[in-house]
């Protein structure tokens, strides 16, 4: 089984455990509010990459009716549909998915951490092309001083992660203006939080 298939299988096999873990971390309320504040538009078109069990969809839908959440885990999408019945959700592998056009906002909270650099570069280009002028893209990735791959097995199963440096993200973000870029510590891990605008 390749790394991607193994990672998706892990999320499917323990979907409820993952949902409980996501919910216990809390919704990204301030990050969502800050991102919407960049867009002066009623009910902007939003795509969330890696929607999981719909934890953040609930908050995003307070700002817009035009929301689509995608996730590679079929079981997590099933839970999202139950949790957020007014949301629109789709099972999709972001490396192969054709993004909607004329988007205003794209969120990727700790979801692109499973995407290798070459694929992530393509995803950045695709998001840039899919956003309206002035549209914003917010993501969080695991941070390392230089790009690296890491496979981890724990009580949840086996997942493969790709860690990115600040320079990696800046290089991939060509065409965007970086509005916010900071390294934050969370539960002993470092994360890179980036907000950028077309």
C-alpha positions in Angstrom: 0.0 0.0 0.0 1.5 3.4 -1.0 1.8 6.3 1.5 -1.3 8.2 0.3 -3.6 5.1 0.3 -2.3 4.1 3.8 -3.0 7.6 5.2 -6.6 7.7 3.7 -7.2 4.2 5.1 -6.1 5.3 8.5 -8.6 8.2 8.5 -11.4 5.9 7.2 -10.7 3.1 9.7 -10.8 5.4 12.7 -13.0 8.2 11.5 -15.0 8.6 14.7 -11.8 8.7 16.8 -10.4 11.4 14.4 -13.7 13.3 14.6 -13.5 13.3 18.4 -9.9 14.5 18.3 -10.7 17.3 15.8 -13.6 18.5 17.9 -11.5 18.5 21.1 -9.0 20.8 19.4 -11.7 23.5 18.9 -12.9 25.4 15.9 -10.5 27.9 14.2 -12.9 30.8 14.9 -10.4 33.7 15.0 -8.6 32.4 11.9 -11.9 32.0 10.0 -13.1 35.5 11.0 -9.7 37.1 10.1 -9.8 35.4 6.6 -13.4 36.5 5.9 -12.5 40.1 6.9 -10.3 40.3 3.8 -13.3 39.7 1.5 -15.8 42.5 1.3 -18.6 40.4 -0.2 -21.9 38.9 0.8 -21.8 35.1 1.0 -18.5 34.6 -0.8 -17.7 31.3 -2.5 -15.7 29.1 -0.2 -13.8 25.8 -0.7 -12.4 24.0 2.3 -9.7 21.4 1.5 -9.7 18.6 4.1 -13.0 19.4 5.7 -12.7 16.3 8.0 -15.8 15.8 10.1 -17.1 19.4 9.4 -15.7 20.9 12.6 -14.8 24.2 10.9 -17.6 24.1 8.3 -20.1 25.0 11.1 -18.2 28.3 11.7 -17.5 29.0 8.0 -21.3 28.7 7.2 -22.0 31.6 9.6 -20.3 33.8 7.0 -21.6 32.3 3.7 -24.1 30.1 2.1 -21.7 29.2 -0.7 -19.6 26.5 0.9 -18.1 23.2 -0.4 -15.9 21.0 1.8 -13.8 18.2 0.2 -11.9 15.4 1.9 -10.2 12.2 0.7 -11.8 10.2 3.6 -15.2 8.9 2.7 -16.0 8.1 6.4 -15.1 11.6 7.6 -17.3 13.1 4.9 -20.2 10.9 6.0 -19.7 12.4 9.6 -19.5 15.9 8.2 -22.8 15.5 6.4 -24.4 14.3 9.7 -22.8 17.1 11.8 -23.5 19.9 9.3 -26.6 19.1 7.3 -26.7 22.5 5.7 -23.2 22.1 4.3 -22.2 20.7 0.9 -19.5 18.0 1.1 -17.7 15.8 -1.4 -15.2 12.9 -1.3 -12.2 14.0 -3.4 -8.5 13.6 -3.6 -7.2 17.2 -3.9 -4.3 16.0 -6.1 -6.8 14.9 -8.7 -9.8 17.1 -8.0 -10.8 19.9 -10.5 -11.4 22.9 -8.3 -14.5 25.1 -8.8 -13.8 28.4 -10.6 -14.4 32.0 -9.2 -13.7 31.1 -5.6 -13.3 33.8 -3.0 -11.8 31.9 -0.2 -9.9 28.6 0.2 -9.2 27.1 3.6 -6.8 24.2 4.2 -6.4 23.7 7.9 -3.8 21.0 8.6 -4.9 19.1 5.5 -2.2 19.7 2.9 0.3 18.2 5.4 -0.1 14.9 3.6 0.8 16.3 0.2 4.4 16.0 -1.2 6.1 19.2 -2.4 5.8 18.6 -6.2 2.0 18.0 -5.9 1.6 20.9 -3.4 3.2 23.3 -5.9 0.6 22.3 -8.5 -2.2 22.7 -6.0 -1.0 26.3 -5.2 -1.1 27.1 -8.9 -4.5 25.6 -9.3 -5.9 27.5 -6.3 -4.4 30.8 -7.6 -6.1 30.2 -11.0 -9.4 29.3 -9.3 -9.6 32.4 -7.0 -11.2 35.7 -8.0 -9.0 38.8 -7.8 -8.7 39.7 -4.2 -9.5 36.1 -3.1 -7.7 34.6 -0.2 -6.0 31.2 0.6 -5.4 30.2 4.2 -3.4 27.1 5.2 -1.6 25.5 8.0 1.2 23.0 7.5 3.7 21.2 9.8 6.9 23.2 10.0 10.5 22.1 9.6 13.6 24.1 8.9 13.9 22.2 5.6 11.4 20.1 3.6 11.1 16.6 4.9 8.9 13.5 4.8 7.8 11.7 8.0 5.7 8.5 8.5 4.2 8.0 11.9 2.3 5.1 13.5 0.4 5.6 16.7 -3.0 4.6 18.2 -4.8 6.2 15.3 -2.9 4.2 12.6 -0.2 5.1 10.1 0.1 8.4 8.2 2.7 10.1 6.1 3.4 13.8 6.6 5.4 16.4 4.6 6.9 19.2 6.6 7.6 22.6 5.0 9.9 25.5 5.7 9.0 29.1 5.5 11.0 29.4 2.3 9.3 26.4 0.7 5.9 28.1 1.2 7.1 31.5 0.0 8.5 29.9 -3.2 5.2 28.1 -3.9 3.1 31.2 -3.1 4.4 33.2 -6.2 1.5 35.1 -7.6 0.0 35.7 -4.1 0.6 38.5 -1.6 1.4 37.0 1.8 -0.8 38.8 4.3 0.3 36.8 7.4 3.0 34.2 7.9 3.9 32.9 11.3 5.3 29.8 13.1 3.2 28.7 16.0 3.6 26.0 18.6 0.8 23.6 19.3 1.0 20.6 21.6 4.8 20.4 21.2 4.7 20.7 17.4 5.6 23.7 15.2 3.1 24.8 12.6 3.4 27.3 9.8 0.2 29.4 9.5 -0.1 31.4 6.2 -2.7 33.7 4.9 -2.3 34.9 1.3 -4.3 37.0 -1.1 -4.5 37.0 -4.9 
